[in-house]
Amino acid sequence: MGKGGISSDGEEVNMAAWLFGVNDLRIQPFKLQPLGPTDVKIRMKAVGICGSDVHYLKHMRCGDFVVKEPMVIGHECAGVVEEVGSDVKSLVVGDRVAMEPGISCWHCFHCKGGSYNLCPDMKFFATPPIHGSLADQVVHPADLCFKLPENMSLEEGAMCEPLSVGVHACRRANVGAETTVLILGAGPIGLVTMLTARAFGAPKIVLVDVDSHRLSVAKKLGADATVQVSTNTEDVSNEVAQIQEAMGVGIDLTFDCVGFSKTMTTALTATTSGGKVCLVGMGHNEMKVPLTPAAAREVDIVGIFRYKNTWPLCIDLISSGKIDVKPLITHRFGFSQDEVEKAFETSAKGSDAIKVMFNL
């Protein structure tokens, strides 16, 4: 039974992409939870593949989150409202929506303080043991579904999720019209961080990566300069000199969108005294970095975790044309067993793939 399977009694069977083990994804039936009074049922139309999805597929874990039983994958998503709960006033059947994937408790200290992204009881799509959204249909709280304007596509709606990471990072780091920005890592998150920093007014942005193709994409998307580096830690000193030369002025802020010991060492060394480093990527759980010399130069370090209150701004940035996320979508697949497998293979290989998108 494939996409939108039909049961023996003629009813549509909701199908989803389940992660069963390493490199083991299967499209199988997915029973939806009952529709609550403040919920909506969404017919999924666009779902992107995130690096965390690939990590779960390859390792059955991402950081401290471990897949212990079969789980539906996917969390970058948009779709069309098919049914609304009895108390829902903000949406109607037929509305096209982008979906924020995390449901916080709204009762804890962090939620009450506005930092709901730090909620210890967060229920987040495709973060074990919570099922994700790569399915025909999902049920989700209406207040986490944001109506799209007519000039935004559903694919662009799904791109609000990765863009939210860039928005939250730029907010945390206070990017403004006088902030010179260095970004380490030209993958999807590095690129959306670059687009956001530019929209926030950053006058000069330099991108750094080991991959020449990704740097060429960054240049086309508006990077003022790019620097290709190695994976060898011994090259940091020479590479920092190249990066500083490419910037031409002091580097006020560095986003590390990789999160390796080498990239954080580069960030802490390249950033000007009194500047700031924002750690976005989570490559290494533990790092060896020159923290004391950075502290002696009063280089601040901030971290981010996901995002909060970003969807309205993301929708405005995209719909107004201030940010164009369409060039980031490099590959598209349908929702069948064969295409799901090929899509994840394409995303895992990297090469010329930036954002791989499912059209359901």
N, C-alpha and C positions, 0 to 999 in steps of 0.2 A: 504494500500500500504506500503510495508516494505522497507528494504534496497534496494537502487538502483531501486526504483519503476519505472514502465513503464506507460506512459500516454496513452490516447486513440489513439493518433496519432503515437504511436510506439517510441516516444522519451524517453530517460532516464530522470527521474525526480530526481533532486538532493535532497537527504533527509538529515535532520540534527536533532540533539537532542536539542529541545527547552525547556527552562525553563519558565513555565507559572505561577508558584506560589510555595509556600512552599510545598516541597515534590511532586511537579507536573512537571515531565519531560515527554515530548512527542516527538516521532519521527514524524516529519512532513516535507513537502516540503520546500526547502530553495532556493529562487531565487538568483543566483549569480549576482554580479555586472559585468558590461561589462569589458572585458579584455583590459586594457590600454596598450600603447606601451612599457612600462617598467615593465609590470606585467607578471606573469605566472599563469596558472591554474594547481592546484595540486590535484591529486587523493590521498586522505588521506589514510594512511595505519596503522599508529600507533598514538594513542592519549592517554596520561596519565591523570589521575585524580589528581588534586592539592587540597590542603586543602581549598584554596579560592573557588574552584568549589563547594565543599561540603558546605561551609559557605553560599554561595549564595542559594543553594538548601534548606538549613534549615532555613535561615533568610531573604532571598531576599535582602541581603545587605552584604557588606564587608567593614568595616571602613566607610568612607564617600561615598562610591560608592553604590548607591541604584538602584535595578532593578525596573523600573517603567512600563515597557512593555515587552512582550515576547522577550527572548534573547537566541540565540544559545550559548551553553556552550562549554568550552574546550579551552586550549591554549598550552598544552605541545604536540608538534606534529611533525610528519615527513610523507613524502609521495613521490609520483612519479610525475614528470612533465608530463602533458598531452598536454599542449599548451603553446606557448611562444608569447609574444607581439612582434611587429614589430621591436622594438629597442633593444631587449634583445640579448646580445652576449655571456653572461657568462654561459648560460644553454641551453640544448637541450631537446627535447621530450625523455622521458625515463630515465632522470637523477633522481637519488634518492637524496632527500634533507631533511635536518633538517631546521625548520622554526623558525626564531626569531619573536615573536608575536606582537611586538610593532612598530607602525609606527609613528615616530616623525615628527615635522614640518620642521626641518632643517633650519629654519630662525631665531628662537628666540636666545636670549643671551646664554641660556644653550646649545642649539644644536651647535651654532657656537663655543662655548668654549669646545666642546667635551663631555659634560655631557648630552647627549641626553636623558638619562633615566629620567632626571628631567624636560623634556619638558612639559609645562603646557597644550599643545594641543595634547599630546600623544593619539594615537588611538590604543588600546591594545585589542587583542582577549579576548572576554568574560569579559570585564570590561565595565559596562553600559555606554553608550547605544550601544557599538560596539559588533557585533556578533562574536562568537568564531569559533572554528575549528573542533568540533565533528560533522563531516558531510562527505558525500561521496566526495565532491569536495569543494575547496575554491580557491579564487583568491587572490594573494598576490604579493607585489613588489619583483622582481627578486633579488634585492640586499639584501633582508632579507631571502633568501633561499640559504642554504649552501650545496654544493655537498658533499655527503658522499663517503669515500673511499670504495673499494670493501670489506674490512674486517670488516666493521661496518654494523650492522643490522639497520633496520628502527626503531625498538624499542630503540636501543641505540641512534639513532638520536633524538627521542622524549625526551630521558633523558638528552639531552643537555640543555633543559630549566631549570629543577631544578638544574642541576649541575652548570649552569651559576650563580645561586645565591651564591653557595659556592665559586666559582671562584671570583666573585665580592667582596664578604666579605673578602676573604683572601688577595686580592689586597688592599682593603681599609685599612686593618689592618696590612699590610706589613709583612705577615708571611714569615719566612725564616728558615735557617738551625739551628739557635740558639733559635728559639721561642718555649717555652713550652706553650701548648695550652690546655685550659679547654673549653669543649663544654657542655652547658646546653640544654638538649632536644635531644633525640635520635630518633626523627621522621625522615622523608625523608630529610628535610633540614639540620638537625643536622648531619645526616650520610653523605650527600654529602659534607658538610663543613669539616667533618673529613677526608674524602678521599682526598679532595683538599689540606687541610693543610699538609697531609702526602706527597702528590705529590710536594708541594712547599718546602718540606724539614724539616718540624717540627719534632724534635727528640722524643718528648714525648707528647702524647695526652690522656687526661682523659675525659670520657663521663659520664654525670649525667642525670638521668631520674627517674621518679616515677614507671616506668613499667619494670619489670624484664626481660620480653621477648625481649623488644627493646634493653635493655642493653646486652643481650646475643648475639643479632645480631651485635651490635656494636663491641663486643669482637671478634666475628668471622671475622669481616671486618677489624680488625687491631688496635682497641683501646688498649692502653697499660694498662689501668685500667678503671674500671667502679665503680660508687657509686650510690646506690639506695637511693633516698630521699623521704620525705613525701610531702604533700601539705600544711603542717602546718608551718606558718611563725615563730612560736616560736621555731622551730627546727633548724633555720638557723645557729646559733652559733656552735652547735654540728656538723652539717653537713659540715660547712666550715672546721672545724678541720679534719674531715674524708677526705674531698676532698684534703686538703693541704698535709695530710699524704700520700694519694694515689699518688700525684704528686711527692712528695719526695724532690722537689726543688721549688723555687719560681715560681708562675704562671705569666708568662709574659703577656699573652693574654687570655681573656675569650670571647667566642662567646655566647651570649644569644639567642638561637634559639627558645625561647618560647615567651618571652615578657610579663611576669607577674610581679607584684610587688615583689613577693617572689624571682623569678629567678634573677631579676636585683639587688635585695638586696644581694643575694648570690654572684653574679658576682662582684659587687663593693667591697664586703668584702673579698672575696677570692683572688682577684688579687693583686699581689705584688705592693708595693709602686713604682711609676714611670711606672707602667704597663698600659695596655689598655683594655677597654671593648668595644666590637662591638655588638650593638643591631641589631639583624637580625629578630627575631620574632616580631609579632605585636599583641600579645594577649590582652593587656590592652591599651586603648587609653590614660588613665591617671594612674600614679603610685605614690605611696608613698615610696620613697627610701632614704637611708642615703647618700645624695649627698655631704653634707659638710665634713664629715669625709673622703670620697673618694677624694674630691678636696684637702683636707689638705695633703693627701699622693700623690698628683699629679697623680691620676689615670685618664687617658684620656678616654672620651667616644666618639665613632663615630657611626654613623648610616649608613644603606644602604637602597637603594630603587631599587628593581629589579636588573639591570645589564646594562653593556655597553661593546660593543666590546669583547664579550666572546666566541661566537660560534666557531671561528677558533681554539682557544686554547682548548675548550672542545672537539672538534673533534680530535685534536692532542693527548690530554691526553687519550681519550678512544681508539683511533685506535692504539696508540703506546703500549697500555697495562699498562700505568702508573696508570690508574684508571679503575676499573672494576665495571660498574654500573649494570650488569646483576643480581647479587644477590638481588638488591633492588626491582626488579620486582617480586612480590609474587603472584599476581593474574592476570589472563587474561580473557577477555570477548569478545564476538562478538558484532556486531552492530545491535541489534534488540530491540524492546520495552522492552521485558522481561529482556534481558541481561543488557541493560542500567540501568534499575531499580535495578537489583541485584548488579551490579558493584558499584553503588553509595551507596547502603546499606552496602556493604562490606567495602568500603573505610571509611564510616562514623562511623562504629563500631570500627574501629581500630583493636584491639586485635592483631592478627598475620599479618594483612595487612600492608605493607609498601607502595609500589607503585602498584596501580591497573591500568592495561593497556588495552585499546581497540585495537583489531586487526580487521581492517576494510577490 
